[in-house]
Amino acid sequence: MFALYILLPAAIVSLAIVIATLHMIAPDHWTPILSYSIHKKFRSSETGTLSFGLGLIHGIFSAVLSFAIAIFGMYLFPQFYIKVFAVALLIFVATYIVINARHERNKQESKSKEIEKSILLVSIIPDPAIVPVILIAVVYGIHFVYLTLFLFVISSALALLVITLLLSKVLIKKLASFTPEKIDYLVAVILLLTIIFVLF
């Protein structure tokens, strides 16, 4: 019985880490970072710093959103409406990127920099993927929930760092041949494809 009491919290924490890692494999997180890094001709260290920072921000936003949904949202809104909100957000961002990509050539240099930076916002869009883990972790008290969320945030940042650096070695030459507009369109398509995973 005591062993089960110890193993279950360990399993909950492990699940949070696995979710954070697998979630960062999704192209909508690392593609904007690689796109921006190509535009700016970043070194690996700069790309790594950027990906870790955005992964940290994404993890924090996702943790806060998931916590709010777990504590309040699930009692007020059915899961269907949460999915509708996520889909609407993805469509909005994809449309925004496409519109900006179409006008990018005609914009001033300062405006183009603003657009490039806005693409990075895609990487930090929060996701309530850890809600089920929070609902299980609550059994062990609010401090255990905080610990689980902290590990989720750190794992998200580290996972995005590792994934981005690994993929940059493989994809950097192929992506470098793309124009900025084509890369922006690629990001938009990937966002729209992500909707399939959200719905199913």
N, CA and C of each residue as an Amber inpcrd file, in Angstrom:
protein
   600
   0.8320000  -1.2080000   0.0000000   0.0000000   0.0000000   0.0000000
   0.8690000   1.2620000   0.0000000   1.9250000   1.2420000   0.8140000
   2.8250000   2.3940000   0.8890000   3.5370000   2.6080000  -0.4530000
   3.9320000   1.4720000  -1.0880000   4.6050000   1.5670000  -2.3840000
   3.6930000   2.2090000  -3.4240000   2.4000000   1.8630000  -3.3830000
   1.4370000   2.4370000  -4.3130000   1.2800000   3.9340000  -4.0680000
   1.3030000   4.3200000  -2.8020000   1.1640000   5.7340000  -2.4380000
   2.3480000   6.5590000  -2.9690000   3.5230000   5.9320000  -3.0530000
   4.7150000   6.6080000  -3.5710000   4.7380000   6.5770000  -5.0980000
   4.3720000   5.4550000  -5.6860000   4.4600000   5.2770000  -7.1360000
   3.4510000   6.1290000  -7.8930000   2.2750000   6.3210000  -7.3490000
   1.2550000   7.0860000  -8.0600000   1.6530000   8.5470000  -8.2570000
   2.1400000   9.2460000  -7.2230000   2.6150000  10.6120000  -7.4590000
   3.7580000  10.6640000  -8.4760000   4.6500000   9.6770000  -8.4280000
   5.7510000   9.6270000  -9.3920000   5.2130000   9.4530000 -10.8110000
   4.1620000   8.6380000 -10.9450000   3.5430000   8.4250000 -12.2490000
   2.8770000   9.7020000 -12.7560000   2.2610000  10.4650000 -11.8520000
   1.6050000  11.7200000 -12.2320000   2.6270000  12.7370000 -12.7330000
   3.7260000  12.8560000 -12.0020000   4.7850000  13.7780000 -12.4050000
   5.3890000  13.3460000 -13.7390000   5.6250000  12.0470000 -13.8840000
   6.1820000  11.5250000 -15.1290000   5.2540000  11.8090000 -16.3050000
   3.9430000  11.6750000 -16.0790000   2.9660000  11.9430000 -17.1260000
   3.0150000  13.4080000 -17.5570000   3.1610000  14.2980000 -16.5890000
   3.2550000  15.7300000 -16.9010000   4.4860000  16.0220000 -17.7600000
   5.6030000  15.3760000 -17.4400000   6.8390000  15.5680000 -18.2050000
   6.6970000  15.0080000 -19.6140000   6.0740000  13.8360000 -19.7260000
   5.8680000  13.2160000 -21.0410000   4.9660000  14.0870000 -21.9110000
   3.8830000  14.6100000 -21.3250000   2.9640000  15.4770000 -22.0730000
   3.6940000  16.7240000 -22.5610000   4.4940000  17.3260000 -21.6870000
   5.2490000  18.5260000 -22.0650000   6.1930000  18.2360000 -23.2220000
   6.8770000  17.0980000 -23.1510000   7.8500000  16.7370000 -24.1920000
   7.1700000  16.4390000 -25.5150000   6.1390000  15.6010000 -25.4770000
   5.4410000  15.2340000 -26.7060000   4.7540000  16.4330000 -27.3410000
   4.2390000  17.3220000 -26.4990000   3.5370000  18.4990000 -27.0210000
   4.4840000  19.4010000 -27.8120000   5.7390000  19.4770000 -27.3940000
   6.6990000  20.3390000 -28.0730000   7.1700000  19.7710000 -29.4050000
   6.8760000  18.4980000 -29.6580000   7.2160000  17.9120000 -30.9520000
   6.3230000  18.4850000 -32.0440000   5.1520000  18.9950000 -31.6540000
   4.2200000  19.5760000 -32.6260000   4.9020000  20.6900000 -33.4080000
   4.7990000  20.6620000 -34.7460000   5.5160000  21.6480000 -35.5880000
   5.1320000  23.0980000 -35.3270000   3.9310000  23.3500000 -34.8030000
   3.5320000  24.7430000 -34.6000000   4.3620000  25.4290000 -33.5200000
   5.1540000  24.6680000 -32.7550000   6.0180000  25.2750000 -31.7370000
   7.4130000  25.5790000 -32.2830000   8.0040000  24.6280000 -33.0020000
   9.3850000  24.8330000 -33.4380000   9.5220000  25.4710000 -34.8140000
   8.5050000  25.3470000 -35.6890000   8.6230000  25.9360000 -37.0260000
   8.7950000  27.4570000 -36.9850000   8.0000000  28.2030000 -36.1910000
   8.2070000  29.6620000 -36.1380000   9.5970000  30.0490000 -35.6350000
  10.1360000  29.2620000 -34.7080000  11.4660000  29.5680000 -34.1750000
  12.5260000  29.3690000 -35.2480000  12.4430000  28.2590000 -35.9760000
  13.3930000  28.0210000 -37.0610000  13.2410000  29.0690000 -38.1590000
  12.0010000  29.4470000 -38.4440000  11.7470000  30.4750000 -39.4470000
  12.4130000  31.7890000 -39.0590000  12.2070000  32.2170000 -37.8280000
  12.7830000  33.4670000 -37.3420000  14.3070000  33.3880000 -37.3060000
  14.8250000  32.2290000 -36.9060000  16.2760000  32.0490000 -36.8320000
  16.9100000  32.1450000 -38.2120000  16.2150000  31.6010000 -39.2210000
  16.7260000  31.6960000 -40.5970000  16.7170000  33.1400000 -41.0680000
  15.6100000  33.8420000 -40.7950000  15.5140000  35.2520000 -41.1930000
  16.6550000  36.0710000 -40.6010000  16.9760000  35.7810000 -39.3470000
  17.9770000  36.5740000 -38.6290000  19.3870000  35.9790000 -38.6990000
  19.5060000  34.7920000 -39.3240000  20.7940000  34.1080000 -39.4420000
  21.4280000  33.8900000 -38.0610000  20.6350000  33.3640000 -37.1460000
  21.0950000  33.1180000 -35.7860000  22.0860000  31.9650000 -35.7370000
  22.9960000  32.0330000 -34.7540000  23.8460000  30.9000000 -34.4280000
  23.0430000  29.9250000 -33.5760000  23.5930000  28.7300000 -33.3750000
  22.8980000  27.7050000 -32.5920000  22.6140000  28.1810000 -31.1710000
  23.5520000  28.9060000 -30.5930000  23.3760000  29.3860000 -29.2160000
  22.2110000  30.3740000 -29.1240000  22.0810000  31.2320000 -30.1350000
  20.9860000  32.2030000 -30.1450000  19.6440000  31.5160000 -30.3640000
  19.6290000  30.5270000 -31.2590000  18.4090000  29.7510000 -31.4910000
  18.0150000  28.9900000 -30.2320000  19.0060000  28.4400000 -29.5550000
  18.7420000  27.7110000 -28.3220000  18.1720000  28.5990000 -27.2270000
  18.7410000  29.7860000 -27.0780000  18.2440000  30.7280000 -26.0740000
  16.8120000  31.1340000 -26.3770000  16.5440000  31.4030000 -27.6570000
  15.2000000  31.7930000 -28.0810000  14.1980000  30.6790000 -27.8280000
  14.5450000  29.4540000 -28.2010000  13.6230000  28.3330000 -28.0360000
  13.3690000  28.0150000 -26.5670000  14.4200000  28.0980000 -25.7410000
  14.2350000  27.8360000 -24.3080000  13.3230000  28.8910000 -23.6850000
  13.5610000  30.1540000 -24.0500000  12.7380000  31.2380000 -23.5010000
  11.2800000  31.1200000 -23.9050000  11.0390000  30.8320000 -25.1940000
   9.6590000  30.6930000 -25.6620000   9.0040000  29.4460000 -25.0800000
   9.7960000  28.3780000 -24.9220000   9.2630000  27.1650000 -24.2980000
   8.8630000  27.4140000 -22.8600000   9.6540000  28.2290000 -22.1670000
   9.3530000  28.5800000 -20.7830000   8.0560000  29.3930000 -20.7050000
   7.9340000  30.3770000 -21.5940000   6.7220000  31.2060000 -21.6170000
   5.5020000  30.3640000 -21.9640000   5.6570000  29.4930000 -22.9670000
   4.5520000  28.6160000 -23.3550000   4.1330000  27.7180000 -22.1940000
   5.1310000  27.1570000 -21.4990000   4.8370000  26.2810000 -20.3740000
   4.0940000  27.0060000 -19.2680000   4.5070000  28.2360000 -18.9760000
   3.8460000  29.0260000 -17.9260000   2.4080000  29.3580000 -18.3190000
   2.2230000  29.8390000 -19.5470000   0.8780000  30.1810000 -20.0160000
  -0.0300000  28.9540000 -20.0190000   0.5110000  27.8130000 -20.4850000
  -0.2790000  26.5860000 -20.5390000  -0.6320000  26.0950000 -19.1380000
   0.3220000  26.2190000 -18.2100000   0.0840000  25.7970000 -16.8340000
  -1.0040000  26.6410000 -16.1820000  -0.9250000  27.9610000 -16.3880000
  -1.9300000  28.8690000 -15.8160000  -3.3050000  28.6010000 -16.4170000
  -3.3540000  28.4540000 -17.7500000  -4.6280000  28.1800000 -18.4210000
  -5.2100000  26.8450000 -17.9650000  -4.3790000  25.8230000 -17.9080000
  -4.8460000  24.5000000 -17.4970000  -5.3390000  24.5080000 -16.0550000
  -4.6130000  25.2180000 -15.1970000  -5.0170000  25.3050000 -13.7890000
  -6.3780000  25.9860000 -13.6530000  -6.5490000  27.0730000 -14.4160000
  -7.8280000  27.7940000 -14.3640000  -8.9720000  26.9190000 -14.8670000
  -8.7230000  26.1870000 -15.9510000  -9.7610000  25.3090000 -16.5010000
 -10.0870000  24.1890000 -15.5240000  -9.0370000  23.6070000 -14.9420000
  -9.2350000  22.4870000 -14.0240000 -10.0240000  22.8940000 -12.7870000
  -9.7320000  24.0750000 -12.2740000 -10.3740000  24.5060000 -11.0340000
 -11.7550000  25.1120000 -11.2710000 -11.8780000  25.8810000 -12.3540000
 -13.1430000  26.5930000 -12.5960000 -13.8620000  26.1440000 -13.8750000
 -13.1030000  26.1210000 -14.9740000 -13.7230000  25.9300000 -16.2800000
 -14.5110000  24.6550000 -16.4530000 -14.0020000  23.5420000 -15.9680000
 -14.6600000  22.2550000 -16.1790000 -16.0200000  22.1880000 -15.4990000
 -16.2300000  23.0350000 -14.4980000 -17.5200000  23.0740000 -13.8160000
 -18.5110000  23.9980000 -14.5120000 -18.0070000  24.8640000 -15.3900000
 -18.8570000  25.8640000 -16.0320000 -19.0800000  25.6130000 -17.5170000
 -18.0350000  25.0770000 -18.2060000 -18.1280000  24.9060000 -19.6520000
 -17.8290000  23.4650000 -20.0450000 -18.6110000  22.9110000 -20.9490000
 -18.3030000  21.5710000 -21.4720000 -17.0000000  21.5970000 -22.2590000
 -16.3700000  20.4370000 -22.3960000 -15.0910000  20.3370000 -23.0970000
 -15.2270000  20.7680000 -24.5540000 -16.4220000  20.6140000 -25.1310000
 -16.6500000  20.9880000 -26.5250000 -16.3210000  22.4570000 -26.7640000
 -16.7350000  23.3390000 -25.8290000 -16.4960000  24.7690000 -26.0010000
 -15.0250000  25.1190000 -25.8750000 -14.2950000  24.3550000 -25.0770000
 -12.8560000  24.5700000 -24.9550000 -12.1740000  24.2580000 -26.2840000
 -12.6100000  23.1730000 -26.9390000 -12.0530000  22.8100000 -28.2480000
 -12.3960000  23.8670000 -29.2930000 -13.6340000  24.3780000 -29.2380000
 -14.0510000  25.4110000 -30.1920000 -13.1750000  26.6450000 -30.0460000
 -12.8790000  27.0320000 -28.8140000 -12.0190000  28.1890000 -28.5660000
 -10.6200000  27.9540000 -29.1260000 -10.0710000  26.7570000 -28.9020000
  -8.7260000  26.4380000 -29.3880000  -8.6790000  26.4840000 -30.9190000
  -9.6990000  25.9260000 -31.5620000  -9.7590000  25.9150000 -33.0260000
  -9.8760000  27.3360000 -33.5650000 -10.7390000  28.1460000 -32.9470000
 -10.9230000  29.5330000 -33.3860000  -9.6180000  30.3190000 -33.2580000
  -8.8800000  30.0750000 -32.1960000  -7.6060000  30.7640000 -31.9850000
  -6.5880000  30.3760000 -33.0540000  -6.5170000  29.0780000 -33.3730000
  -5.5930000  28.6100000 -34.4000000  -5.9370000  29.1960000 -35.7720000
  -7.2170000  29.2390000 -36.1130000  -7.6530000  29.8050000 -37.3930000
  -7.3140000  31.2920000 -37.4700000  -7.5420000  32.0050000 -36.3670000
  -7.2520000  33.4380000 -36.3340000  -5.7730000  33.7050000 -36.5740000
  -4.9150000  32.9780000 -35.8740000  -3.4750000  33.1970000 -35.9960000
  -2.9890000  32.8220000 -37.4010000  -3.4940000  31.6940000 -37.9430000
  -3.0990000  31.2710000 -39.2870000  -3.5110000  32.3160000 -40.3240000
  -4.7110000  32.8520000 -40.1840000  -5.1910000  33.8890000 -41.1040000
  -4.3420000  35.1440000 -40.9940000  -4.0020000  35.5120000 -39.7890000
  -3.1620000  36.6920000 -39.5500000  -1.8070000  36.5530000 -40.2370000
  -1.2050000  35.3760000 -40.1270000   0.1010000  35.1340000 -40.7260000
   0.0260000  35.1970000 -42.2480000  -1.0350000  34.5880000 -42.8240000
  -1.1960000  34.5880000 -44.2830000  -1.3680000  36.0130000 -44.8140000
  -2.2140000  36.7960000 -44.1400000  -2.4420000  38.1830000 -44.5770000
  -1.1560000  38.9870000 -44.5260000  -0.3980000  38.8250000 -43.4480000
   0.8630000  39.5540000 -43.3220000   1.8980000  39.0780000 -44.3350000
   1.8990000  37.7890000 -44.6330000   2.8480000  37.2620000 -45.6110000
   2.5700000  37.8190000 -46.9990000   1.2930000  37.9960000 -47.3300000
   0.9110000  38.5150000 -48.6500000   1.3500000  39.9610000 -48.8410000
   1.4120000  40.7050000 -47.7390000   1.7650000  42.1250000 -47.8250000
   3.2040000  42.4080000 -47.3930000   3.9530000  41.3640000 -47.0580000
   5.2860000  41.5590000 -46.4760000   6.2390000  42.2910000 -47.4250000
   6.1570000  42.0200000 -48.7210000   7.0750000  42.6430000 -49.6730000
   6.8620000  44.1500000 -49.7860000   5.6380000  44.5880000 -49.5190000
   5.3170000  46.0060000 -49.7030000   5.4870000  46.8270000 -48.4320000
   5.8950000  46.1710000 -47.3700000   5.9960000  46.8890000 -46.1070000
   7.3980000  47.4250000 -45.9070000   7.5040000  48.4200000 -45.0510000
   8.8090000  48.9880000 -44.7140000   9.5930000  47.9990000 -43.8820000
  10.8920000  48.1890000 -43.8000000  11.7630000  47.2670000 -43.0730000
  11.3710000  47.1600000 -41.6050000  11.0320000  48.2760000 -40.9880000
  10.6530000  48.2490000 -39.5760000   9.3780000  47.4550000 -39.3670000
   8.4480000  47.5790000 -40.3120000   7.1940000  46.8410000 -40.2050000
   7.4240000  45.3560000 -40.4140000   8.3540000  45.0080000 -41.3110000
   8.6660000  43.6070000 -41.5770000   9.2300000  42.9410000 -40.3240000
  10.0610000  43.6730000 -39.5860000  10.6170000  43.1350000 -38.3430000
   9.5050000  42.8590000 -37.3470000   8.5210000  43.7350000 -37.3140000
   7.3950000  43.5430000 -36.3940000   6.6210000  42.2850000 -36.7530000
   6.4440000  42.0500000 -38.0700000   5.7220000  40.8660000 -38.5240000
   6.4920000  39.6030000 -38.1660000   7.8110000  39.6100000 -38.4080000
   8.6290000  38.4520000 -38.0910000   8.5080000  38.0910000 -36.6090000
   8.5540000  39.1060000 -35.7660000   8.4560000  38.8420000 -34.3290000
   7.0780000  38.3210000 -33.9500000   6.0360000  38.7870000 -34.6570000
   4.6840000  38.3420000 -34.3400000   4.5110000  36.8620000 -34.6200000
   5.2850000  36.3300000 -35.5760000   5.2000000  34.9080000 -35.8960000
   5.6120000  34.0650000 -34.6890000   6.5520000  34.5770000 -33.8960000
   7.0220000  33.8360000 -32.7220000   5.9190000  33.6530000 -31.6880000
   4.8860000  34.4880000 -31.7500000   3.7770000  34.3470000 -30.8020000
   3.0880000  33.0030000 -30.9450000   3.1870000  32.4120000 -32.1410000
   2.5820000  31.1040000 -32.3760000   3.1590000  30.0740000 -31.4140000
   4.4510000  30.1860000 -31.1220000   5.1240000  29.2030000 -30.2720000
   4.6720000  29.2470000 -28.8170000   4.0720000  30.3590000 -28.4100000
   3.7020000  30.4760000 -26.9960000   2.1960000  30.4120000 -26.7690000
   1.4240000  30.0980000 -27.8300000  -0.0220000  29.9470000 -27.6380000
  -0.2560000  28.8470000 -26.6140000  -0.9600000  29.1460000 -25.5240000
  -1.1450000  28.1380000 -24.4660000  -2.0520000  26.9950000 -24.8950000
  -1.8470000  25.8530000 -24.2760000  -2.6270000  24.6610000 -24.5740000
  -3.0160000  23.9880000 -23.2600000  -4.3010000  23.6550000 -23.0860000
  -4.7450000  23.0560000 -21.8180000  -4.5480000  21.5490000 -21.7530000
  -3.4360000  21.0570000 -22.3060000  -3.2130000  19.6130000 -22.4070000
  -3.0070000  18.9360000 -21.0560000  -2.6010000  19.7090000 -20.0690000
  -2.2580000  19.0950000 -18.7750000  -3.4220000  19.1180000 -17.7800000
  -4.5970000  19.5590000 -18.2250000  -5.7740000  19.6140000 -17.3480000
  -6.0510000  18.2820000 -16.6580000  -6.0800000  17.1430000 -17.3890000
  -6.3600000  15.8610000 -16.7080000  -5.3460000  15.5330000 -15.6210000
  -4.0880000  15.8680000 -15.8590000  -3.0400000  15.5980000 -14.8640000
  -3.2840000  16.4140000 -13.6070000  -3.6980000  17.6680000 -13.7830000
  -3.9860000  18.5270000 -12.6320000  -5.1350000  17.9480000 -11.8150000
  -6.1610000  17.4760000 -12.4910000  -7.3210000  16.9250000 -11.7950000
  -6.9480000  15.6940000 -10.9730000  -5.9880000  14.9220000 -11.4540000
  -5.5140000  13.7600000 -10.6930000  -4.6070000  14.2060000  -9.5520000
  -3.7410000  15.1770000  -9.8350000  -2.7560000  15.6280000  -8.8430000
  -3.4020000  16.3060000  -7.6470000  -4.6020000  16.8830000  -7.8330000
  -5.2950000  17.5760000  -6.7460000  -5.5040000  16.6680000  -5.5410000
  -5.6150000  15.3710000  -5.7920000  -5.8160000  14.3960000  -4.7150000
  -4.7030000  14.4840000  -3.6800000  -3.4920000  14.8560000  -4.1120000
  -2.3400000  14.9100000  -3.2220000  -2.0860000  16.3070000  -2.6710000
  -3.0170000  17.2100000  -2.9030000  -2.9010000  18.5450000  -2.3360000
  -2.4090000  19.5790000  -3.3340000  -2.6660000  20.8420000  -2.9970000
  -2.3570000  21.9400000  -3.9050000  -0.8480000  22.1130000  -4.1150000
  -0.0330000  21.7890000  -3.0960000   1.4180000  21.9270000  -3.2420000
   1.9690000  20.9230000  -4.2460000   1.3730000  19.7450000  -4.2780000
   1.7910000  18.7500000  -5.2590000   1.3940000  19.1970000  -6.6720000
   0.2510000  19.8600000  -6.7750000  -0.1770000  20.4130000  -8.0710000
   0.8430000  21.4460000  -8.5390000   1.2740000  22.3200000  -7.6430000
   2.2710000  23.3410000  -7.9920000   3.5840000  22.7020000  -8.4510000
   4.0090000  21.6420000  -7.7530000   5.2380000  20.9380000  -8.1250000
   5.1070000  20.3280000  -9.5180000   3.9590000  19.7080000  -9.7710000
   3.7030000  19.0910000 -11.0740000   3.7310000  20.1340000 -12.1820000
   3.1030000  21.2800000 -11.9410000   3.0750000  22.3500000 -12.9370000
   4.4680000  22.9240000 -13.1720000   5.2500000  23.0520000 -12.0980000
   6.6190000  23.5600000 -12.2280000   7.4490000  22.6340000 -13.1170000
   7.3440000  21.3410000 -12.8870000   8.0910000  20.3740000 -13.6980000
   7.5940000  20.3590000 -15.1360000   6.3070000  20.5900000 -15.3180000
   5.7390000  20.6850000 -16.6650000   6.3360000  21.8720000 -17.4210000
   6.4420000  23.0080000 -16.7460000   6.9890000  24.2230000 -17.3580000
   8.4540000  24.0210000 -17.7440000   9.2560000  23.5020000 -16.8190000
  10.6810000  23.2840000 -17.0900000  10.8640000  22.2640000 -18.2100000
  10.0580000  21.2040000 -18.1870000  10.1550000  20.1730000 -19.2260000
   9.7840000  20.7320000 -20.5890000   8.7990000  21.6270000 -20.6370000
   8.4000000  22.2480000 -21.9030000   9.5560000  23.0470000 -22.4940000
  10.2100000  23.8340000 -21.6470000  11.3240000  24.6660000 -22.1100000
  12.4890000  23.8120000 -22.5960000  12.8500000  22.7940000 -21.8260000
  13.9710000  21.9310000 -22.2020000  13.6550000  21.1250000 -23.4610000
  12.4160000  20.6470000 -23.5580000  12.0270000  19.8530000 -24.7270000
  12.0800000  20.6900000 -25.9990000  11.5570000  21.9180000 -25.9460000
  11.5870000  22.7820000 -27.1280000  13.0200000  23.1380000 -27.5070000
  13.8620000  23.3470000 -26.5020000  15.2820000  23.6320000 -26.7440000
  15.9400000  22.4820000 -27.5100000  15.7800000  21.2650000 -27.0030000
  16.4180000  20.0940000 -27.6160000  15.8570000  19.8240000 -29.0090000
  14.5360000  19.8590000 -29.1320000  13.8890000  19.5710000 -30.4170000
  14.3040000  20.5940000 -31.4740000  14.2960000  21.8670000 -31.1130000
  14.6450000  22.9170000 -32.0730000  16.0940000  22.7980000 -32.5400000
  17.0020000  22.5510000 -31.6030000  18.4130000  22.4360000 -31.9810000
  18.6660000  21.2030000 -32.8440000  18.0130000  20.0950000 -32.5180000
  18.1760000  18.8840000 -33.3220000  17.6330000  19.0820000 -34.7320000
  16.4440000  19.6630000 -34.8260000  15.8280000  19.8610000 -36.1350000
  16.5520000  20.9170000 -36.9540000  17.1510000  21.8960000 -36.2760000
  17.8650000  22.9380000 -37.0120000  19.0490000  22.3440000 -37.7770000
  19.6510000  21.3060000 -37.2330000  20.7730000  20.6560000 -37.9140000
  20.3030000  19.9190000 -39.1630000  19.0720000  19.3880000 -39.0940000
  18.5490000  18.5850000 -40.1980000  17.8480000  19.4400000 -41.2410000
  17.0510000  20.4240000 -40.7690000  16.1790000  21.1660000 -41.6690000
  16.7100000  22.5120000 -42.1240000  17.7650000  23.0150000 -41.4900000
  18.1930000  24.3860000 -41.7320000  18.5380000  24.6290000 -43.2050000
  19.1770000  23.6570000 -43.8600000  19.5600000  23.8470000 -45.2630000
  18.3380000  23.8670000 -46.1790000  17.3670000  23.0050000 -45.8860000
  16.1650000  22.9510000 -46.7100000  15.3180000  24.2060000 -46.5200000
  15.1780000  24.6310000 -45.2710000  14.3620000  25.8080000 -44.9930000
  15.0400000  27.0910000 -45.4710000  16.3540000  27.0890000 -45.5290000
  17.0740000  28.2880000 -45.9400000  16.8010000  28.6480000 -47.3960000
  16.4120000  27.6580000 -48.2030000  16.1210000  27.9120000 -49.6130000
  14.7390000  28.5240000 -49.8210000  13.9190000  28.5480000 -48.7650000
  12.5830000  29.1270000 -48.8530000  12.6570000  30.6410000 -48.6990000
  11.7460000  31.3540000 -49.3530000  11.6110000  32.7880000 -49.1010000
  10.8660000  32.9640000 -47.7870000  11.0080000  34.1250000 -47.1340000
  10.2700000  34.3580000 -45.8890000   8.7640000  34.1710000 -46.0540000
   8.2380000  34.5870000 -47.2290000   6.7930000  34.4400000 -47.4530000
   6.3840000  32.9690000 -47.4710000   7.1940000  32.1250000 -48.1210000
   6.8700000  30.7030000 -48.1990000   6.9160000  30.0450000 -46.8220000
   7.8810000  30.4670000 -46.0140000   7.9770000  29.9190000 -44.6640000
   6.7620000  30.3280000 -43.8380000   6.3080000  31.5840000 -44.0120000
   5.1230000  32.0440000 -43.3010000   3.8970000  31.2180000 -43.7060000
   3.7850000  30.9370000 -45.0030000   2.6730000  30.1120000 -45.4760000
   2.7610000  28.7030000 -44.8840000   3.9810000  28.1910000 -44.7650000
   4.1770000  26.8690000 -44.1730000   3.6980000  26.8450000 -42.7270000
   4.0380000  27.8900000 -41.9840000   3.5900000  27.9880000 -40.5890000
   2.0620000  27.9940000 -40.5240000   1.4240000  28.7510000 -41.4080000
  -0.0380000  28.8410000 -41.4210000  -0.6710000  27.4890000 -41.7280000
  -0.1070000  26.7670000 -42.7060000  -0.6380000  25.4420000 -43.0570000
  -0.5080000  24.4810000 -41.8790000   0.6490000  24.5180000 -41.2060000
   0.8630000  23.6340000 -40.0560000  -0.1310000  23.9450000 -38.9430000
  -0.4170000  25.2230000 -38.7240000  -1.4030000  25.6030000 -37.7120000
  -2.7770000  25.0320000 -38.0570000  -3.1490000  25.1320000 -39.3250000
  -4.4580000  24.6150000 -39.7390000  -4.5150000  23.0930000 -39.6030000
  -3.4040000  22.4160000 -39.8880000  -3.3650000  20.9700000 -39.7180000
  -3.4470000  20.5710000 -38.2390000  -2.9370000  21.4470000 -37.3790000
  -2.9960000  21.1840000 -35.9360000  -4.4290000  21.0890000 -35.4490000
  -5.3440000  21.7700000 -36.1360000  -6.7660000  21.7450000 -35.7660000
  -7.2870000  20.3050000 -35.7590000  -6.7820000  19.4960000 -36.6970000
  -7.2170000  18.0970000 -36.7620000  -6.9110000  17.3870000 -35.4620000
  -5.7020000  17.6310000 -34.9170000  -5.3000000  16.9740000 -33.6710000
  -6.1240000  17.5010000 -32.4890000  -6.4820000  18.7810000 -32.5370000
  -7.2850000  19.3580000 -31.4570000  -8.6800000  18.7400000 -31.4380000
  -9.2410000  18.5360000 -32.6270000 -10.6070000  18.0020000 -32.7270000
 -10.6850000  16.5110000 -32.4370000  -9.6030000  15.8050000 -32.7460000
  -9.6090000  14.3570000 -32.5470000  -8.5490000  13.9360000 -31.5320000
